[in-house]
Amino acid sequence: MFGKEYECKDCGRAFRIDEDERREPKCPGCESGNVAIRVAQPLPPWLVLKSKAGSG
């Protein structure tokens, strides 16, 4: 399921809203509307190596 990840600028909590929810982004922790879209980042190298080691 597709969606967007947000981060609250007030409390720092990260959360996701799925496409089909059709609601305004609002922090589920502090209920603030002061949120920003979270930028996608690559996985850390240690996690990639751990994943490759476990699959082979």
N, CA, C and O of each residue as an XYZ file, in Angstrom:
224
protein
N       0.839     -1.165      0.000
C       0.000      0.000      0.000
C       0.898      1.247      0.000
O       1.896      1.303      0.719
N       0.544      2.203     -0.784
C       1.344      3.408     -0.913
C       0.851      4.487      0.044
O      -0.314      4.505      0.444
N       1.750      5.368      0.395
C       1.405      6.462      1.281
C       2.585      7.401      1.411
O       3.582      7.273      0.701
N       2.458      8.341      2.320
C       3.536      9.295      2.572
C       3.897      9.244      4.041
O       3.045      9.044      4.906
N       5.187      9.430      4.304
C       5.658      9.490      5.677
C       5.853     10.946      6.066
O       6.353     11.755      5.284
N       5.452     11.261      7.279
C       5.552     12.616      7.799
C       6.332     12.599      9.109
O       6.471     11.564      9.760
N       6.836     13.774      9.474
C       7.482     13.930     10.767
C       6.933     15.193     11.423
O       6.860     16.251     10.797
N       6.553     15.067     12.681
C       6.011     16.200     13.425
C       7.146     17.143     13.795
O       8.162     16.716     14.343
N       6.973     18.410     13.497
C       8.003     19.396     13.829
C       7.953     19.794     15.299
O       8.896     20.404     15.802
N       6.873     19.461     15.993
C       6.741     19.820     17.402
C       7.303     18.741     18.334
O       8.061     19.048     19.254
N       6.929     17.469     18.093
C       7.371     16.402     19.004
C       8.367     15.435     18.369
O       8.974     14.629     19.073
N       8.546     15.504     17.036
C       9.534     14.658     16.361
C       9.036     13.282     15.968
O       9.798     12.497     15.404
N       7.795     12.969     16.245
C       7.263     11.645     15.910
C       7.112     11.486     14.399
O       6.666     12.403     13.709
N       7.487     10.319     13.898
C       7.300      9.999     12.487
C       6.049      9.133     12.351
O       5.784      8.280     13.199
N       5.287      9.353     11.290
C       4.082      8.571     11.068
C       3.785      8.521      9.574
O       4.347      9.281      8.785
N       2.899      7.617      9.209
C       2.566      7.396      7.806
C       1.064      7.547      7.600
O       0.257      7.166      8.448
N       0.716      8.113      6.454
C      -0.692      8.199      6.057
C      -0.810      7.514      4.697
O      -0.171      7.922      3.726
N      -1.626      6.479      4.640
C      -1.832      5.757      3.388
C      -2.652      6.593      2.419
O      -3.435      7.450      2.829
N      -2.464      6.332      1.113
C      -3.145      7.099      0.069
C      -4.658      7.090      0.219
O      -5.314      8.112      0.017
N      -5.209      5.936      0.573
C      -6.669      5.825      0.605
C      -7.300      6.425      1.869
O      -8.525      6.413      1.995
N      -6.509      6.944      2.797
C      -7.076      7.557      4.007
C      -7.667      8.936      3.742
O      -8.630      9.330      4.399
N      -7.109      9.667      2.796
C      -7.650     10.969      2.382
C      -7.916     11.906      3.565
O      -9.026     12.412      3.729
N      -6.888     12.128      4.381
C      -7.049     13.038      5.512
C      -5.858     13.978      5.591
O      -4.792     13.711      5.035
N      -6.061     15.069      6.285
C      -4.982     16.034      6.470
C      -3.942     15.442      7.415
O      -4.295     14.783      8.393
N      -2.667     15.674      7.129
C      -1.640     15.153      8.032
C      -1.708     15.846      9.399
O      -1.650     17.071      9.499
N      -1.833     15.034     10.429
C      -1.906     15.522     11.799
C      -1.207     14.493     12.674
O      -1.479     13.297     12.567
N      -0.316     14.945     13.531
C       0.471     14.046     14.371
C      -0.433     13.204     15.276
O      -1.269     13.756     15.990
N      -0.277     11.879     15.256
C      -1.094     11.048     16.139
C      -0.650     11.133     17.598
O      -1.390     10.727     18.494
N       0.555     11.658     17.842
C       1.059     11.769     19.208
C       0.570     13.012     19.913
O      -0.054     12.922     20.971
N       0.849     14.194     19.331
C       0.492     15.455     19.992
C      -0.643     16.194     19.276
O      -1.064     17.265     19.711
N      -1.130     15.618     18.183
C      -2.238     16.169     17.394
C      -1.926     17.516     16.755
O      -2.836     18.287     16.449
N      -0.653     17.799     16.554
C      -0.238     19.037     15.900
C      -0.382     18.914     14.388
O      -0.237     17.825     13.832
N      -0.661     20.007     13.739
C      -0.711     20.053     12.281
C       0.597     20.558     11.701
O       0.709     20.716     10.485
N       1.585     20.812     12.542
C       2.889     21.321     12.138
C       3.779     20.146     11.746
O       4.660     19.743     12.506
N       3.540     19.596     10.547
C       4.254     18.403     10.092
C       4.923     18.665      8.740
O       4.541     19.578      8.008
N       5.924     17.849      8.429
C       6.628     17.947      7.157
C       6.752     16.555      6.560
O       6.842     15.562      7.282
N       6.755     16.491      5.238
C       6.957     15.208      4.566
C       8.374     14.746      4.863
O       9.325     15.520      4.752
N       8.506     13.501      5.235
C       9.800     12.919      5.566
C      10.497     12.493      4.273
O       9.918     11.795      3.440
N      11.729     12.918      4.125
C      12.497     12.607      2.928
C      12.994     11.164      2.999
O      13.540     10.742      4.018
N      12.806     10.415      1.921
C      13.275      9.036      1.864
C      14.791      8.999      1.845
O      15.436      9.772      1.136
N      15.349      8.095      2.629
C      16.799      7.939      2.705
C      17.148      6.482      2.474
O      16.342      5.597      2.762
N      18.351      6.221      1.954
C      18.754      4.828      1.763
C      18.935      4.120      3.114
O      19.166      4.758      4.141
N      18.826      2.801      3.083
C      19.030      2.025      4.298
C      20.475      2.135      4.754
O      21.369      2.287      3.921
N      20.727      2.061      6.052
C      22.096      2.097      6.542
C      22.871      0.861      6.055
O      22.295     -0.220      5.933
N      24.169      1.019      5.780
C      24.966     -0.112      5.266
C      24.919     -1.354      6.154
O      24.898     -2.471      5.636
N      24.902     -1.190      7.471
C      24.893     -2.355      8.355
C      23.616     -3.168      8.202
O      23.634     -4.389      8.355
N      22.511     -2.499      7.901
C      21.246     -3.202      7.727
C      21.229     -3.953      6.394
O      20.707     -5.064      6.309
N      21.797     -3.347      5.364
C      21.873     -3.998      4.059
C      22.737     -5.253      4.161
O      22.362     -6.303      3.640
N      23.888     -5.154      4.827
C      24.780     -6.303      4.987
C      24.118     -7.412      5.800
O      24.249     -8.591      5.471
N      23.419     -7.037      6.847
C      22.722     -8.017      7.680
C      21.655     -8.738      6.873
O      21.473     -9.947      7.018
N      20.952     -8.003      6.029
C      19.903     -8.593      5.197
C      20.488     -9.576      4.184
O      19.949    -10.662      3.974
N      21.609     -9.173      3.554
C      22.255    -10.052      2.571
C      22.810    -11.303      3.227
O      22.742    -12.385      2.645
N      23.349    -11.178      4.410
C      23.927    -12.322      5.121
C      22.842    -13.336      5.511
O      23.086    -14.542      5.494
N      21.678    -12.858      5.851
C      20.592    -13.726      6.275
C      19.861    -14.407      5.142
O      19.189    -15.413      5.367
N      19.971    -13.885      3.920
C      19.226    -14.440      2.788
C      20.005    -15.503      2.011
O      19.430    -16.203      1.177
N      21.268    -15.625      2.269
C      22.082    -16.454      1.413
C      22.494    -17.728      1.983
O      23.190    -18.501      1.326
